[in-house]
Amino acid sequence: MDTKDKDQEIIDRSEAIAIQYLKETYDLDVIITEKKILPKMAMSWVTVSGHVTDHENFIFSVSVDYESNEKESFSFNTELEELLVSEGYDPYIRDRGGNSGK
C-alpha cells in the first residue's frame, strides 16, 4: 500500500470514529465537510470538521489520534454549544469510557 492509499485509509477510519463519537456521545447526525491529516512529524491526528445534519450553523471539529483510534479533542461553535446544553449535555466534561457528560 503506498503512502497516499495509507493516508486515505487513516482519514476514512478517523472520519468514522468522529461520526461514531458524535452519535454515541451527543446523539448527533452530522455532515462532514473537511478532513485533514496533520503532518506526521507534528502529531498523529486527523481533524474532521462539519456541521449537524440540517443545521449548517451548528459547526464542530473533532481530532482523532489515528494511532490509538480515539477522539482527542472536540471543539464547537457557540450555536452548537447552546444546543448541547439545552439537550442536557455538558460538552466540557471529557468523556471516559462512554460517559456522555449528560
N, CA, C and O atoms as a printed pandas DataFrame, in Angstrom:
     atom_number atom_name residue_name chain_id  residue_number  x_coord  y_coord  z_coord
0              1         N          MET        A               1    0.851   -1.173    0.000
1              2        CA          MET        A               1    0.000    0.000    0.000
2              3         C          MET        A               1    0.897    1.237    0.000
3              4         O          MET        A               1    1.772    1.369    0.856
4              5         N          ASP        A               2    0.688    2.130   -0.941
5              6        CA          ASP        A               2    1.529    3.324   -0.993
6              7         C          ASP        A               2    1.052    4.356    0.034
7              8         O          ASP        A               2   -0.006    4.202    0.645
8              9         N          THR        A               3    1.851    5.405    0.209
9             10        CA          THR        A               3    1.588    6.417    1.233
10            11         C          THR        A               3    0.236    7.083    1.029
11            12         O          THR        A               3   -0.492    7.308    1.996
12            13         N          LYS        A               4   -0.109    7.398   -0.202
13            14        CA          LYS        A               4   -1.393    8.055   -0.482
14            15         C          LYS        A               4   -2.561    7.168   -0.062
15            16         O          LYS        A               4   -3.509    7.645    0.562
16            17         N          ASP        A               5   -2.499    5.885   -0.400
17            18        CA          ASP        A               5   -3.559    4.950   -0.019
18            19         C          ASP        A               5   -3.617    4.778    1.498
19            20         O          ASP        A               5   -4.702    4.721    2.078
20            21         N          LYS        A               6   -2.458    4.697    2.133
21            22        CA          LYS        A               6   -2.408    4.542    3.586
22            23         C          LYS        A               6   -2.995    5.778    4.269
23            24         O          LYS        A               6   -3.770    5.651    5.217
24            25         N          ASP        A               7   -2.632    6.970    3.794
25            26        CA          ASP        A               7   -3.188    8.207    4.355
26            27         C          ASP        A               7   -4.704    8.248    4.184
27            28         O          ASP        A               7   -5.417    8.656    5.101
28            29         N          GLN        A               8   -5.200    7.834    3.029
29            30        CA          GLN        A               8   -6.651    7.840    2.793
30            31         C          GLN        A               8   -7.352    6.865    3.726
31            32         O          GLN        A               8   -8.442    7.159    4.216
32            33         N          GLU        A               9   -6.751    5.716    3.979
33            34        CA          GLU        A               9   -7.328    4.745    4.905
34            35         C          GLU        A               9   -7.375    5.338    6.314
35            36         O          GLU        A               9   -8.361    5.157    7.028
36            37         N          ILE        A              10   -6.317    6.043    6.719
37            38        CA          ILE        A              10   -6.269    6.700    8.033
38            39         C          ILE        A              10   -7.367    7.756    8.123
39            40         O          ILE        A              10   -8.074    7.831    9.128
40            41         N          ILE        A              11   -7.515    8.564    7.089
41            42        CA          ILE        A              11   -8.529    9.623    7.074
42            43         C          ILE        A              11   -9.931    9.014    7.134
43            44         O          ILE        A              11  -10.774    9.479    7.901
44            45         N          ASP        A              12  -10.182    7.993    6.343
45            46        CA          ASP        A              12  -11.501    7.350    6.336
46            47         C          ASP        A              12  -11.835    6.752    7.702
47            48         O          ASP        A              12  -12.954    6.906    8.192
48            49         N          ARG        A              13  -10.880    6.078    8.308
49            50        CA          ARG        A              13  -11.094    5.475    9.630
50            51         C          ARG        A              13  -11.342    6.558   10.679
51            52         O          ARG        A              13  -12.216    6.411   11.534
52            53         N          SER        A              14  -10.573    7.640   10.613
53            54        CA          SER        A              14  -10.734    8.739   11.566
54            55         C          SER        A              14  -12.097    9.408   11.410
55            56         O          SER        A              14  -12.727    9.779   12.400
56            57         N          GLU        A              15  -12.548    9.561   10.174
57            58        CA          GLU        A              15  -13.871   10.131    9.929
58            59         C          GLU        A              15  -14.947    9.265   10.583
59            60         O          GLU        A              15  -15.853    9.788   11.232
60            61         N          ALA        A              16  -14.853    7.963   10.419
61            62        CA          ALA        A              16  -15.832    7.054   11.008
62            63         C          ALA        A              16  -15.815    7.144   12.537
63            64         O          ALA        A              16  -16.870    7.096   13.169
64            65         N          ILE        A              17  -14.637    7.273   13.132
65            66        CA          ILE        A              17  -14.511    7.396   14.589
66            67         C          ILE        A              17  -15.165    8.693   15.051
67            68         O          ILE        A              17  -15.882    8.691   16.051
68            69         N          ALA        A              18  -14.938    9.791   14.351
69            70        CA          ALA        A              18  -15.530   11.081   14.715
70            71         C          ALA        A              18  -17.052   11.029   14.631
71            72         O          ALA        A              18  -17.741   11.505   15.533
72            73         N          ILE        A              19  -17.575   10.455   13.555
73            74        CA          ILE        A              19  -19.029   10.346   13.385
74            75         C          ILE        A              19  -19.630    9.499   14.500
75            76         O          ILE        A              19  -20.658    9.857   15.075
76            77         N          GLN        A              20  -18.988    8.380   14.801
77            78        CA          GLN        A              20  -19.474    7.496   15.863
78            79         C          GLN        A              20  -19.430    8.205   17.214
79            80         O          GLN        A              20  -20.366    8.082   18.003
80            81         N          TYR        A              21  -18.358    8.942   17.490
81            82        CA          TYR        A              21  -18.235    9.681   18.753
82            83         C          TYR        A              21  -19.400   10.665   18.909
83            84         O          TYR        A              21  -20.037   10.702   19.961
84            85         N          LEU        A              22  -19.680   11.452   17.881
85            86        CA          LEU        A              22  -20.740   12.450   17.964
86            87         C          LEU        A              22  -22.117   11.808   18.102
87            88         O          LEU        A              22  -22.976   12.332   18.811
88            89         N          LYS        A              23  -22.333   10.685   17.436
89            90        CA          LYS        A              23  -23.620    9.984   17.524
90            91         C          LYS        A              23  -23.803    9.360   18.896
91            92         O          LYS        A              23  -24.852    9.524   19.520
92            93         N          GLU        A              24  -22.787    8.642   19.370
93            94        CA          GLU        A              24  -22.916    7.931   20.648
94            95         C          GLU        A              24  -22.884    8.876   21.845
95            96         O          GLU        A              24  -23.570    8.632   22.837
96            97         N          THR        A              25  -22.108    9.941   21.770
97            98        CA          THR        A              25  -21.938   10.837   22.908
98            99         C          THR        A              25  -23.030   11.896   22.989
99           100         O          THR        A              25  -23.516   12.203   24.078
100          101         N          TYR        A              26  -23.421   12.458   21.840
101          102        CA          TYR        A              26  -24.365   13.577   21.837
102          103         C          TYR        A              26  -25.608   13.316   20.983
103          104         O          TYR        A              26  -26.431   14.214   20.809
104          105         N          ASP        A              27  -25.754   12.106   20.451
105          106        CA          ASP        A              27  -26.878   11.732   19.601
106          107         C          ASP        A              27  -27.041   12.701   18.425
107          108         O          ASP        A              27  -28.155   13.108   18.094
108          109         N          LEU        A              28  -25.914   13.066   17.799
109          110        CA          LEU        A              28  -25.914   13.983   16.664
110          111         C          LEU        A              28  -25.686   13.234   15.359
111          112         O          LEU        A              28  -24.819   12.364   15.270
112          113         N          ASP        A              29  -26.462   13.576   14.364
113          114        CA          ASP        A              29  -26.205   13.137   12.996
114          115         C          ASP        A              29  -25.495   14.298   12.320
115          116         O          ASP        A              29  -25.940   15.441   12.425
116          117         N          VAL        A              30  -24.405   14.020   11.630
117          118        CA          VAL        A              30  -23.565   15.100   11.129
118          119         C          VAL        A              30  -23.206   14.920    9.660
119          120         O          VAL        A              30  -23.266   13.821    9.107
120          121         N          ILE        A              31  -22.830   16.041    9.050
121          122        CA          ILE        A              31  -22.304   16.083    7.694
122          123         C          ILE        A              31  -20.839   16.495    7.807
123          124         O          ILE        A              31  -20.530   17.519    8.415
124          125         N          ILE        A              32  -19.951   15.719    7.237
125          126        CA          ILE        A              32  -18.525   16.035    7.254
126          127         C          ILE        A              32  -18.217   16.911    6.039
127          128         O          ILE        A              32  -18.563   16.568    4.908
128          129         N          THR        A              33  -17.567   18.039    6.289
129          130        CA          THR        A              33  -17.239   18.961    5.204
130          131         C          THR        A              33  -15.741   19.066    4.945
131          132         O          THR        A              33  -15.325   19.540    3.888
132          133         N          GLU        A              34  -14.926   18.622    5.910
133          134        CA          GLU        A              34  -13.476   18.706    5.725
134          135         C          GLU        A              34  -12.776   17.651    6.567
135          136         O          GLU        A              34  -13.173   17.374    7.699
136          137         N          LYS        A              35  -11.727   17.067    5.995
137          138        CA          LYS        A              35  -10.880   16.098    6.699
138          139         C          LYS        A              35   -9.436   16.470    6.402
139          140         O          LYS        A              35   -9.063   16.688    5.249
140          141         N          LYS        A              36   -8.634   16.539    7.446
141          142        CA          LYS        A              36   -7.252   16.972    7.243
142          143         C          LYS        A              36   -6.328   16.175    8.154
143          144         O          LYS        A              36   -6.504   16.148    9.372
144          145         N          ILE        A              37   -5.344   15.528    7.544
145          146        CA          ILE        A              37   -4.341   14.805    8.323
146          147         C          ILE        A              37   -3.211   15.780    8.641
147          148         O          ILE        A              37   -2.692   16.457    7.754
148          149         N          LEU        A              38   -2.840   15.841    9.914
149          150        CA          LEU        A              38   -1.759   16.733   10.314
150          151         C          LEU        A              38   -0.426   16.140    9.897
151          152         O          LEU        A              38   -0.311   14.926    9.731
152          153         N          PRO        A              39    0.580   16.983    9.727
153          154        CA          PRO        A              39    1.903   16.449    9.387
154          155         C          PRO        A              39    2.341   15.419   10.426
155          156         O          PRO        A              39    2.264   15.666   11.630
156          157         N          LYS        A              40    2.797   14.276    9.954
157          158        CA          LYS        A              40    3.136   13.170   10.852
158          159         C          LYS        A              40    4.223   13.521   11.863
159          160         O          LYS        A              40    4.279   12.934   12.944
160          161         N          MET        A              41    5.080   14.468   11.520
161          162        CA          MET        A              41    6.130   14.832   12.487
162          163         C          MET        A              41    5.564   15.679   13.623
163          164         O          MET        A              41    6.205   15.805   14.666
164          165         N          ALA        A              42    4.377   16.263   13.446
165          166        CA          ALA        A              42    3.778   17.095   14.483
166          167         C          ALA        A              42    2.952   16.243   15.447
167          168         O          ALA        A              42    3.269   16.159   16.634
168          169         N          MET        A              43    1.898   15.615   14.938
169          170        CA          MET        A              43    1.009   14.790   15.745
170          171         C          MET        A              43    0.396   13.722   14.858
171          172         O          MET        A              43    0.325   13.870   13.638
172          173         N          SER        A              44   -0.039   12.663   15.480
173          174        CA          SER        A              44   -0.695   11.594   14.724
174          175         C          SER        A              44   -2.212   11.804   14.772
175          176         O          SER        A              44   -2.956   10.942   15.240
176          177         N          TRP        A              45   -2.655   12.965   14.279
177          178        CA          TRP        A              45   -4.062   13.334   14.335
178          179         C          TRP        A              45   -4.634   13.603   12.961
179          180         O          TRP        A              45   -3.940   14.058   12.052
180          181         N          VAL        A              46   -5.917   13.312   12.833
181          182        CA          VAL        A              46   -6.728   13.747   11.703
182          183         C          VAL        A              46   -7.810   14.637   12.296
183          184         O          VAL        A              46   -8.456   14.269   13.277
184          185         N          THR        A              47   -8.008   15.806   11.701
185          186        CA          THR        A              47   -9.073   16.703   12.135
186          187         C          THR        A              47  -10.240   16.562   11.163
187          188         O          THR        A              47  -10.081   16.696    9.950
188          189         N          VAL        A              48  -11.406   16.289   11.722
189          190        CA          VAL        A              48  -12.634   16.088   10.959
190          191         C          VAL        A              48  -13.591   17.208   11.345
191          192         O          VAL        A              48  -13.909   17.375   12.523
192          193         N          SER        A              49  -14.051   17.974   10.360
193          194        CA          SER        A              49  -14.922   19.112   10.628
194          195         C          SER        A              49  -16.214   18.992    9.853
195          196         O          SER        A              49  -16.285   18.299    8.838
196          197         N          GLY        A              50  -17.233   19.673   10.340
197          198        CA          GLY        A              50  -18.509   19.666    9.647
198          199         C          GLY        A              50  -19.577   20.373   10.435
199          200         O          GLY        A              50  -19.298   21.269   11.232
200          201         N          HIS        A              51  -20.822   19.953   10.200
201          202        CA          HIS        A              51  -21.957   20.555   10.887
202          203         C          HIS        A              51  -23.025   19.495   11.138
203          204         O          HIS        A              51  -23.001   18.410   10.557
204          205         N          VAL        A              52  -23.946   19.834   12.008
205          206        CA          VAL        A              52  -25.054   18.943   12.314
206          207         C          VAL        A              52  -25.964   18.882   11.089
207          208         O          VAL        A              52  -26.213   19.899   10.440
208          209         N          THR        A              53  -26.456   17.687   10.779
209          210        CA          THR        A              53  -27.354   17.494    9.639
210          211         C          THR        A              53  -28.545   18.444    9.751
211          212         O          THR        A              53  -29.170   18.557   10.805
212          213         N          ASP        A              54  -28.847   19.124    8.644
213          214        CA          ASP        A              54  -29.952   20.079    8.542
214          215         C          ASP        A              54  -29.765   21.337    9.396
215          216         O          ASP        A              54  -30.705   22.114    9.558
216          217         N          HIS        A              55  -28.570   21.543    9.941
217          218        CA          HIS        A              55  -28.286   22.729   10.756
218          219         C          HIS        A              55  -26.862   23.197   10.468
219          220         O          HIS        A              55  -25.955   22.957   11.264
220          221         N          GLU        A              56  -26.669   23.860    9.339
221          222        CA          GLU        A              56  -25.330   24.265    8.923
222          223         C          GLU        A              56  -24.666   25.254    9.867
223          224         O          GLU        A              56  -23.456   25.468    9.780
224          225         N          ASN        A              57  -25.432   25.864   10.770
225          226        CA          ASN        A              57  -24.855   26.822   11.704
226          227         C          ASN        A              57  -24.347   26.157   12.993
227          228         O          ASN        A              57  -23.782   26.841   13.847
228          229         N          PHE        A              58  -24.536   24.836   13.151
229          230        CA          PHE        A              58  -24.005   24.097   14.300
230          231         C          PHE        A              58  -22.726   23.409   13.849
231          232         O          PHE        A              58  -22.763   22.296   13.324
232          233         N          ILE        A              59  -21.596   24.074   14.053
233          234        CA          ILE        A              59  -20.314   23.658   13.482
234          235         C          ILE        A              59  -19.432   22.995   14.549
235          236         O          ILE        A              59  -19.423   23.408   15.708
236          237         N          PHE        A              60  -18.698   21.970   14.136
237          238        CA          PHE        A              60  -17.822   21.244   15.059
238          239         C          PHE        A              60  -16.515   20.854   14.366
239          240         O          PHE        A              60  -16.369   20.941   13.147
240          241         N          SER        A              61  -15.585   20.423   15.199
241          242        CA          SER        A              61  -14.338   19.844   14.739
242          243         C          SER        A              61  -13.930   18.779   15.760
243          244         O          SER        A              61  -13.940   19.027   16.966
244          245         N          VAL        A              62  -13.576   17.603   15.268
245          246        CA          VAL        A              62  -13.131   16.508   16.132
246          247         C          VAL        A              62  -11.742   16.089   15.658
247          248         O          VAL        A              62  -11.532   15.841   14.471
248          249         N          SER        A              63  -10.800   16.012   16.592
249          250        CA          SER        A              63   -9.469   15.500   16.268
250          251         C          SER        A              63   -9.375   14.064   16.767
251          252         O          SER        A              63   -9.731   13.756   17.904
252          253         N          VAL        A              64   -8.887   13.195   15.887
253          254        CA          VAL        A              64   -8.777   11.767   16.188
254          255         C          VAL        A              64   -7.312   11.369   16.104
255          256         O          VAL        A              64   -6.632   11.668   15.122
256          257         N          ASP        A              65   -6.829   10.689   17.144
257          258        CA          ASP        A              65   -5.481   10.133   17.129
258          259         C          ASP        A              65   -5.551    8.832   16.339
259          260         O          ASP        A              65   -6.141    7.852   16.795
260          261         N          TYR        A              66   -4.948    8.826   15.158
261          262        CA          TYR        A              66   -5.081    7.643   14.308
262          263         C          TYR        A              66   -4.186    6.494   14.735
263          264         O          TYR        A              66   -4.300    5.400   14.183
264          265         N          GLU        A              67   -3.303    6.703   15.694
265          266        CA          GLU        A              67   -2.516    5.576   16.215
266          267         C          GLU        A              67   -3.294    4.815   17.282
267          268         O          GLU        A              67   -3.231    3.587   17.344
268          269         N          SER        A              68   -4.035    5.552   18.130
269          270        CA          SER        A              68   -4.842    4.900   19.171
270          271         C          SER        A              68   -6.301    4.725   18.749
271          272         O          SER        A              68   -7.069    4.037   19.422
272          273         N          ASN        A              69   -6.682    5.357   17.621
273          274        CA          ASN        A              69   -8.070    5.324   17.138
274          275         C          ASN        A              69   -9.054    5.868   18.166
275          276         O          ASN        A              69  -10.136    5.315   18.366
276          277         N          GLU        A              70   -8.654    6.976   18.822
277          278        CA          GLU        A              70   -9.504    7.591   19.835
278          279         C          GLU        A              70   -9.664    9.078   19.560
279          280         O          GLU        A              70   -8.785    9.722   18.988
280          281         N          LYS        A              71  -10.811    9.608   19.982
281          282        CA          LYS        A              71  -11.059   11.036   19.898
282          283         C          LYS        A              71  -10.122   11.739   20.866
283          284         O          LYS        A              71  -10.011   11.341   22.026
284          285         N          GLU        A              72   -9.445   12.788   20.395
285          286        CA          GLU        A              72   -8.536   13.543   21.248
286          287         C          GLU        A              72   -9.120   14.880   21.674
287          288         O          GLU        A              72   -8.918   15.313   22.809
288          289         N          SER        A              73   -9.843   15.538   20.775
289          290        CA          SER        A              73  -10.446   16.815   21.135
290          291         C          SER        A              73  -11.733   17.027   20.358
291          292         O          SER        A              73  -11.940   16.451   19.290
292          293         N          PHE        A              74  -12.588   17.861   20.917
293          294        CA          PHE        A              74  -13.871   18.200   20.318
294          295         C          PHE        A              74  -14.068   19.693   20.512
295          296         O          PHE        A              74  -14.116   20.176   21.643
296          297         N          SER        A              75  -14.182   20.419   19.421
297          298        CA          SER        A              75  -14.452   21.855   19.518
298          299         C          SER        A              75  -15.724   22.163   18.742
299          300         O          SER        A              75  -16.124   21.409   17.854
300          301         N          PHE        A              76  -16.347   23.274   19.087
301          302        CA          PHE        A              76  -17.660   23.586   18.546
302          303         C          PHE        A              76  -17.908   25.077   18.663
303          304         O          PHE        A              76  -17.285   25.764   19.473
304          305         N          ASN        A              77  -18.835   25.573   17.836
305          306        CA          ASN        A              77  -19.164   26.985   17.904
306          307         C          ASN        A              77  -20.232   27.219   18.976
307          308         O          ASN        A              77  -20.769   26.272   19.552
308          309         N          THR        A              78  -20.528   28.488   19.231
309          310        CA          THR        A              78  -21.469   28.864   20.280
310          311         C          THR        A              78  -22.849   28.274   20.037
311          312         O          THR        A              78  -23.513   27.842   20.980
312          313         N          GLU        A              79  -23.288   28.250   18.785
313          314        CA          GLU        A              79  -24.611   27.716   18.473
314          315         C          GLU        A              79  -24.726   26.240   18.832
315          316         O          GLU        A              79  -25.739   25.814   19.387
316          317         N          LEU        A              80  -23.706   25.463   18.522
317          318        CA          LEU        A              80  -23.736   24.040   18.868
318          319         C          LEU        A              80  -23.625   23.860   20.377
319          320         O          LEU        A              80  -24.276   22.984   20.945
320          321         N          GLU        A              81  -22.820   24.669   21.019
321          322        CA          GLU        A              81  -22.715   24.610   22.477
322          323         C          GLU        A              81  -24.093   24.823   23.110
323          324         O          GLU        A              81  -24.490   24.076   24.004
324          325         N          GLU        A              82  -24.813   25.835   22.647
325          326        CA          GLU        A              82  -26.144   26.126   23.196
326          327         C          GLU        A              82  -27.098   24.964   22.967
327          328         O          GLU        A              82  -27.893   24.635   23.848
328          329         N          LEU        A              83  -27.032   24.336   21.792
329          330        CA          LEU        A              83  -27.878   23.168   21.521
330          331         C          LEU        A              83  -27.556   22.031   22.489
331          332         O          LEU        A              83  -28.462   21.448   23.085
332          333         N          LEU        A              84  -26.269   21.714   22.648
333          334        CA          LEU        A              84  -25.871   20.610   23.526
334          335         C          LEU        A              84  -26.319   20.869   24.959
335          336         O          LEU        A              84  -26.846   19.971   25.616
336          337         N          VAL        A              85  -26.115   22.082   25.443
337          338        CA          VAL        A              85  -26.518   22.417   26.811
338          339         C          VAL        A              85  -28.037   22.322   26.957
339          340         O          VAL        A              85  -28.532   21.818   27.964
340          341         N          SER        A              86  -28.783   22.808   25.948
341          342        CA          SER        A              86  -30.247   22.747   26.016
342          343         C          SER        A              86  -30.752   21.306   26.017
343          344         O          SER        A              86  -31.841   21.026   26.517
344          345         N          GLU        A              87  -29.952   20.385   25.451
345          346        CA          GLU        A              87  -30.314   18.971   25.436
346          347         C          GLU        A              87  -29.847   18.243   26.703
347          348         O          GLU        A              87  -30.070   17.040   26.843
348          349         N          GLY        A              88  -29.203   18.965   27.620
349          350        CA          GLY        A              88  -28.790   18.378   28.894
350          351         C          GLY        A              88  -27.377   17.841   28.924
351          352         O          GLY        A              88  -26.993   17.166   29.879
352          353         N          TYR        A              89  -26.591   18.130   27.888
353          354        CA          TYR        A              89  -25.199   17.672   27.844
354          355         C          TYR        A              89  -24.268   18.758   28.376
355          356         O          TYR        A              89  -24.556   19.948   28.254
356          357         N          ASP        A              90  -23.169   18.345   28.958
357          358        CA          ASP        A              90  -22.099   19.268   29.317
358          359         C          ASP        A              90  -20.933   18.961   28.384
359          360         O          ASP        A              90  -20.183   18.016   28.627
360          361         N          PRO        A              91  -20.767   19.749   27.316
361          362        CA          PRO        A              91  -19.721   19.432   26.336
362          363         C          PRO        A              91  -18.305   19.652   26.854
363          364         O          PRO        A              91  -17.337   19.356   26.152
364          365         N          TYR        A              92  -18.171   20.170   28.078
365          366        CA          TYR        A              92  -16.837   20.421   28.628
366          367         C          TYR        A              92  -16.338   19.293   29.507
367          368         O          TYR        A              92  -15.193   19.323   29.957
368          369         N          ILE        A              93  -17.177   18.294   29.762
369          370        CA          ILE        A              93  -16.737   17.114   30.518
370          371         C          ILE        A              93  -16.060   16.179   29.539
371          372         O          ILE        A              93  -16.661   15.762   28.549
372          373         N          ARG        A              94  -14.815   15.852   29.815
373          374        CA          ARG        A              94  -14.090   14.913   28.949
374          375         C          ARG        A              94  -14.657   13.525   29.201
375          376         O          ARG        A              94  -14.599   13.007   30.316
376          377         N          ASP        A              95  -15.208   12.932   28.143
377          378        CA          ASP        A              95  -15.854   11.635   28.316
378          379         C          ASP        A              95  -14.826   10.554   28.598
379          380         O          ASP        A              95  -13.721   10.545   28.054
380          381         N          ARG        A              96  -15.236    9.641   29.474
381          382        CA          ARG        A              96  -14.388    8.497   29.833
382          383         C          ARG        A              96  -15.250    7.252   29.744
383          384         O          ARG        A              96  -16.329    7.182   30.332
384          385         N          GLY        A              97  -14.774    6.302   29.022
385          386        CA          GLY        A              97  -15.466    5.024   28.954
386          387         C          GLY        A              97  -16.905    5.129   28.486
387          388         O          GLY        A              97  -17.767    4.397   28.973
388          389         N          GLY        A              98  -17.176    6.023   27.554
389          390        CA          GLY        A              98  -18.522    6.133   27.013
390          391         C          GLY        A              98  -19.406    7.085   27.776
391          392         O          GLY        A              98  -20.559    7.276   27.392
392          393         N          ASN        A              99  -18.905    7.707   28.869
393          394        CA          ASN        A              99  -19.689    8.672   29.615
394          395         C          ASN        A              99  -19.963    9.877   28.730
395          396         O          ASN        A              99  -19.032   10.520   28.243
396          397         N          SER        A             100  -21.224   10.181   28.524
397          398        CA          SER        A             100  -21.580   11.239   27.574
398          399         C          SER        A             100  -21.520   12.624   28.175
399          400         O          SER        A             100  -21.638   13.605   27.440
400          401         N          GLY        A             101  -21.344   12.750   29.463
401          402        CA          GLY        A             101  -21.355   14.054   30.079
402          403         C          GLY        A             101  -22.767   14.550   30.314
403          404         O          GLY        A             101  -22.974   15.713   30.662
404          405         N          LYS        A             102  -23.728   13.680   30.127
405          406        CA          LYS        A             102  -25.131   14.061   30.319
406          407         C          LYS        A             102  -25.567   13.665   31.697
407          408         O          LYS        A             102  -26.718   13.893   32.070
